[in-house]
Amino acid sequence: MPVNETAACATTHPLTQPRTGPARAPGRSRGRDAAHPARPAPVVRDLRGRRAGQGPGVLLFGPGDVVVVTGLPGGGKSTLMRRAVPGPRIDSQDTRDRWDARLAGRLPYAVYRPLVRLAHYAGLRRALRTGEGLVVHDCGTQAWVRAWLARAARRRGGALHLLVLDVDAGTALAGQRARGRGVSRYAFRRHRRAAHRVLHAVERGDLPGGCASALLLDRTAATGLRRIGFPGEAARAGTG
């Protein structure tokens, strides 16, 4: 059962996300759909504006769920995933780092960027085929990727969930400087427009198709997260 938003924002206990998919469109209750009861409406939880320690420290999702972490470049997506995700995760930054280690000294990144993207999506496809719960880094500009992830989650009996990092442009640019690597002004404007579209849609409760829930996080809420996980991770780690 989805946790009440007020309770979720005021506790440090694990927060469990709904395991069912998005609501079925109205007016489709006959024929084939009659055998499938309508699913609950998507859940949106706003964890922004809380003092440190007031938000949940652990987010738990269902087996087979796909969790998409989205926000501005430099906003802390990769930092959050590396710190809080002990299980399977797919981060395009990790893919780039591997290719940079091999080619950065010999070729400009623009030359091998298409190969990095191909490698990233190939790795994402392999991870999805395992059927395990998965956390995915999302740049926010490719809506088709979220649609693909929603379909993949649904096929394996899971659901898509969004973690939206609401970080202002100045903080994101500072994050890029701190890591010593940034995006062009044009690319950042494009990312900023896409991030605003996603953020404002979620604030209205208008989630992307196939999305079962969304969490809105500011820096404080994101910093307070110690783990983002799925059932059975501890057991798998113990047998690995």
URFENNOR-V40593 format. One record per residue. N is the residue number from 1. SS is DSSP state (a for helix, b for strand, c for the rest). PSI is psi in radians with two decimals (none if undefined). BURIAL is # if it has 16 or more other C-alpha atoms within 10 Angstrom, else .. Layout:
n | ss | psi | burial
N | SS | PSI | BURIAL
N | SS | PSI | BURIAL
This chain:
n | ss | psi | burial
1 | c | 2.31 | .
2 | c | 2.44 | .
3 | c | 2.39 | .
4 | c | 2.39 | .
5 | a | -0.76 | .
6 | a | -0.79 | .
7 | a | -0.69 | .
8 | a | -0.64 | #
9 | a | -0.28 | #
10 | c | 0.25 | .
11 | c | 2.68 | .
12 | c | 0.10 | #
13 | c | 2.80 | .
14 | c | 2.44 | #
15 | b | 2.07 | #
16 | b | 2.21 | #
17 | c | 2.68 | #
18 | c | 2.45 | #
19 | c | -0.09 | #
20 | c | 2.85 | #
21 | c | -3.02 | #
22 | c | 2.89 | #
23 | c | 2.56 | #
24 | c | 2.51 | #
25 | c | 2.46 | .
26 | c | 2.72 | .
27 | c | 0.21 | .
28 | c | 1.07 | .
29 | c | 0.03 | .
30 | c | 2.97 | .
31 | a | -2.31 | .
32 | a | -0.62 | .
33 | a | -0.32 | .
34 | a | -0.45 | .
35 | a | -0.15 | .
36 | c | 1.88 | .
37 | c | 2.63 | .
38 | c | 2.42 | #
39 | c | 2.74 | .
40 | c | 2.67 | .
41 | c | 2.65 | #
42 | c | 2.59 | #
43 | b | 2.32 | #
44 | b | 2.22 | #
45 | b | 2.27 | #
46 | b | 1.91 | #
47 | c | 0.25 | #
48 | c | 2.78 | #
49 | c | 0.28 | .
50 | c | 2.67 | .
51 | c | 2.76 | .
52 | c | 2.33 | .
53 | c | -0.17 | #
54 | c | -0.43 | #
55 | c | 2.99 | #
56 | c | 2.53 | #
57 | c | -0.30 | #
58 | b | 2.33 | #
59 | b | 2.18 | #
60 | b | 2.33 | #
61 | b | 2.92 | #
62 | c | 2.79 | #
63 | c | 2.34 | #
64 | c | -0.08 | #
65 | c | 2.69 | #
66 | b | 2.17 | #
67 | b | 2.11 | #
68 | b | 2.14 | #
69 | b | 2.05 | #
70 | b | 2.71 | #
71 | c | -3.08 | #
72 | c | 2.62 | #
73 | c | 2.29 | #
74 | c | 0.01 | #
75 | c | -0.13 | #
76 | c | 0.25 | #
77 | a | -0.91 | #
78 | a | -0.69 | #
79 | a | -0.79 | .
80 | a | -0.80 | #
81 | a | -0.73 | #
82 | a | -0.57 | .
83 | a | -0.68 | .
84 | a | -0.12 | #
85 | c | 1.75 | #
86 | c | -0.36 | #
87 | c | -2.79 | #
88 | c | 2.34 | .
89 | b | 2.61 | #
90 | b | 2.03 | #
91 | c | 2.12 | #
92 | a | -0.46 | #
93 | a | -0.67 | .
94 | a | -0.73 | #
95 | a | -0.77 | #
96 | a | -0.71 | #
97 | a | -0.70 | .
98 | a | -0.73 | .
99 | a | -0.64 | #
100 | a | -0.69 | #
101 | a | -0.49 | .
102 | a | -0.57 | .
103 | a | -0.23 | .
104 | c | -0.59 | .
105 | c | -0.19 | .
106 | c | -0.47 | .
107 | c | 2.56 | .
108 | c | 2.59 | .
109 | a | -0.60 | .
110 | a | -0.49 | .
111 | a | -0.74 | .
112 | a | 0.15 | .
113 | a | -0.77 | .
114 | a | -0.62 | .
115 | a | -0.65 | .
116 | a | -0.76 | #
117 | a | -0.75 | .
118 | a | -0.76 | .
119 | a | -0.68 | #
120 | a | -0.86 | #
121 | a | -0.55 | .
122 | a | -0.74 | .
123 | a | -0.66 | .
124 | a | -0.74 | #
125 | a | -0.74 | .
126 | a | -0.74 | .
127 | a | -0.68 | #
128 | a | -0.58 | #
129 | a | -0.27 | .
130 | c | -0.42 | .
131 | c | -0.05 | #
132 | c | 2.77 | #
133 | c | 2.52 | #
134 | b | 2.43 | #
135 | b | 2.28 | #
136 | b | 2.30 | #
137 | b | 2.33 | #
138 | b | 2.21 | #
139 | c | -0.33 | #
140 | c | -0.24 | #
141 | c | -0.17 | #
142 | c | 1.56 | .
143 | a | -0.51 | .
144 | a | -0.50 | .
145 | a | -0.78 | .
146 | a | -0.65 | #
147 | a | -0.72 | #
148 | a | -0.81 | .
149 | a | -0.65 | #
150 | a | -0.75 | #
151 | a | -0.74 | #
152 | a | -0.74 | #
153 | a | -0.73 | #
154 | a | -0.70 | #
155 | a | -0.55 | .
156 | c | 0.27 | #
157 | c | 0.18 | #
158 | c | -2.80 | #
159 | c | 2.79 | #
160 | b | 2.39 | #
161 | b | 2.51 | #
162 | b | 2.34 | #
163 | b | 1.95 | #
164 | b | 2.01 | #
165 | b | 1.96 | #
166 | c | 1.64 | #
167 | c | 2.35 | #
168 | c | 2.83 | .
169 | a | -0.70 | #
170 | a | -0.75 | .
171 | a | -0.71 | #
172 | a | -0.74 | #
173 | a | -0.67 | #
174 | a | -0.66 | .
175 | a | -0.66 | #
176 | a | -0.74 | #
177 | a | -0.68 | .
178 | a | -0.60 | .
179 | a | -0.06 | .
180 | c | 0.37 | .
181 | c | 2.30 | .
182 | c | -3.13 | #
183 | c | 2.84 | .
184 | c | 2.85 | .
185 | a | -0.73 | .
186 | a | -0.82 | .
187 | a | -0.68 | .
188 | a | -0.70 | #
189 | a | -0.70 | .
190 | a | -0.77 | .
191 | a | -0.69 | #
192 | a | -0.74 | #
193 | a | -0.76 | .
194 | a | -0.74 | #
195 | a | -0.70 | #
196 | a | -0.69 | .
197 | a | -0.81 | .
198 | a | -0.81 | #
199 | a | -0.87 | #
200 | a | -0.61 | .
201 | a | -0.76 | .
202 | a | -0.70 | #
203 | a | -0.53 | #
204 | c | -0.13 | .
205 | c | 0.23 | #
206 | c | 1.47 | .
207 | c | 2.67 | #
208 | c | 2.69 | #
209 | c | 2.35 | .
210 | c | 0.05 | #
211 | b | 2.23 | #
212 | b | -0.49 | #
213 | b | 2.84 | #
214 | b | 2.48 | #
215 | b | 2.30 | #
216 | b | 2.15 | #
217 | b | 2.40 | #
218 | c | -3.06 | #
219 | a | -0.70 | #
220 | a | -0.81 | #
221 | a | -0.71 | #
222 | a | -0.71 | #
223 | a | -0.54 | #
224 | a | -0.20 | #
225 | c | 2.13 | #
226 | c | -0.49 | #
227 | b | 2.42 | #
228 | b | 1.99 | #
229 | b | -3.03 | #
230 | b | 2.78 | #
231 | c | 2.49 | .
232 | c | 0.00 | .
233 | a | -0.75 | .
234 | a | -0.71 | .
235 | a | -0.73 | .
236 | a | -0.68 | .
237 | a | -0.63 | .
238 | a | -0.44 | .
239 | a | -0.10 | .
240 | c | none | .
